[in-house]
Amino acid sequence: MTDLAHVTEIDRALSGQADPGGRDALVLDSWRRCVETYGMDPARAEAAHIVTDAELRRHREQSERLIATARSGLHALFRQVAGQNYVLLLADAEGVCVDFFGDPRFEDELRQAGLHLGSDWSENLAGTCGVGSCLVTGEAVTIHQSDHFGVTHTPLSCTAAPIYDMQGQLTAVLDISLLRSPSPKSSQNLAMNLVRASVRRVEMANLMAMTRRDWVLRFSASPEFLEVDPEAAVALDGSGRIVGMTHGARDLLVSEGQGDLIGMPINRVLDISVDDLPDLMRGRPTEDRVLRLKDGRGLFGHAIAPQVARVARGPTPSSDLPGALGGFAGPDPVLEPVLLRAARLAATPVPLLIEGETGTGKEMLARALHVCGPPGRAFHAQVCAGLDPGAIGALAGATPGTLFLKGIEDLCARGQAALLTLLEARGDLRPVASARCDLARATQEGRFRADLFFRLMGDRLRLPPLRLRHDVDWLIDRLLRRLSDRDLSLSPAARAELAARHWPGNIRELENAIRVAVAVTEGRVIDLPDLPAPSLASAHDGTPEQDLEALLDACGWNMSRAARRLGVNRSTVLRRVRKARLRPPS
């Protein structure tokens, strides 16, 4: 199209006197802005706007992390299109090109056209163009030849897609352009597909780099691409709240009328909780990792555990724990040595026995150990109560990995024999058993096979009951965030009541209590009347001396709180403290 014909077409389209040659609404809106807002003249040949070296340095420094994240992917994309004479531009949120890939043989021509490092493609300077229109609309666009407002750019064909950060802010634009392109506009459909795919991967790489200490849940509509090229991803904190996502995740997960998902519990969007994430890791076939959205749609999910998490531990510097173990507990000197030992054992094939009262988190610890172990292994969970020996025999063909045996003390004699046979035949199944009782005593008393006991007891990890833990407030807050889709808090009286209870059902009982409180409270603060009554009568005064001292430590030597957890009078606790000659730490 000649310069005069292009100017005439723009004038007629803006005046509404003629069909604008099939131009879409996006192009027409941009043309109007160029004339009415920026006062631009389509007949004036504008030179490319190149920022100064100092300005370019500032723009590149501000985009340094994005450039580093995107560069390998852009190299790969350029190798795909270089033979077709395309160039790639990465522009920041202000429209300035901060990274560039092009054929150096055409450097002068590219620079003259503005397809060069440091060029400013913001719409108020360059008119209707790929980068500028993409920044204004937030959508992927192709501005082809005479779609451009200025006559300088009408030979170009530019296809651009926005790059969003994990909080949903438009942070950059990836553009793929040709100095001269064939007609028609549909010839750029392949370029659009390539640039969109590259942007998706850049956003994914950015999310993974920024959330190393969080869970990442990746999605795909097809199981075949779930692990190699997923469509979208969200990052989740330890309580299951969404802390970041790719732009594709918004398109997949946000239903009509739903607000921003950042800060929302994942169980409001999908029928899963944070505790289900280990089941979505590589040890399970991709076709079995089906997720259901609340509107009934199905997706395939792939969970990636936190790489590193820190556990705060009083005044001394905290130790690094593998992510799934780092999120197991809050600041707790009772649990810390258990978790440190578990972290050292996680990558080994050593059989483990996890002991603790009901509801103390034995299965959760087993799953955390599995997640922190070698990748690509399956997690097989078996409830031993009523387990048929045939079901154990069926595991002979199981995928190598962790065999979690829940409630091993409940396994019948025939089941014990079948399990021993299985473990002798399958050295690639690592047994991790849980027990609510002292399994060693049961073995000594003849209630459990000694040969099986020694097969299972490579090492023993004991989980303390909730009443002896120091991180009750941390657990309460974590459960409240996970179980509530509202911004709820606890009154001081309600928090003190929960912290003081005996909790014979441990974390499971605490979780149920918070579920009830979240359901019945009408305001934004959970108070005493919202809490359910304790599940069982208080414990009797039969706590051993060493457990009494541990309980007092957990209560900060608050005698009233310790009495509430024991279900006795404060005077009884004082009498026992004096009798045992216990003293608070200095």
Order of alpha helices (4+ residues) and beta strands (2+ residues): alpha-alpha-alpha-alpha-beta-beta-alpha-alpha-alpha-beta-beta-beta-alpha-beta-beta-beta-alpha-beta-beta-beta-beta-alpha-alpha-beta-alpha-beta-alpha-beta-alpha-beta-alpha-alpha-beta-alpha-beta-alpha-alpha-beta-alpha-alpha-alpha
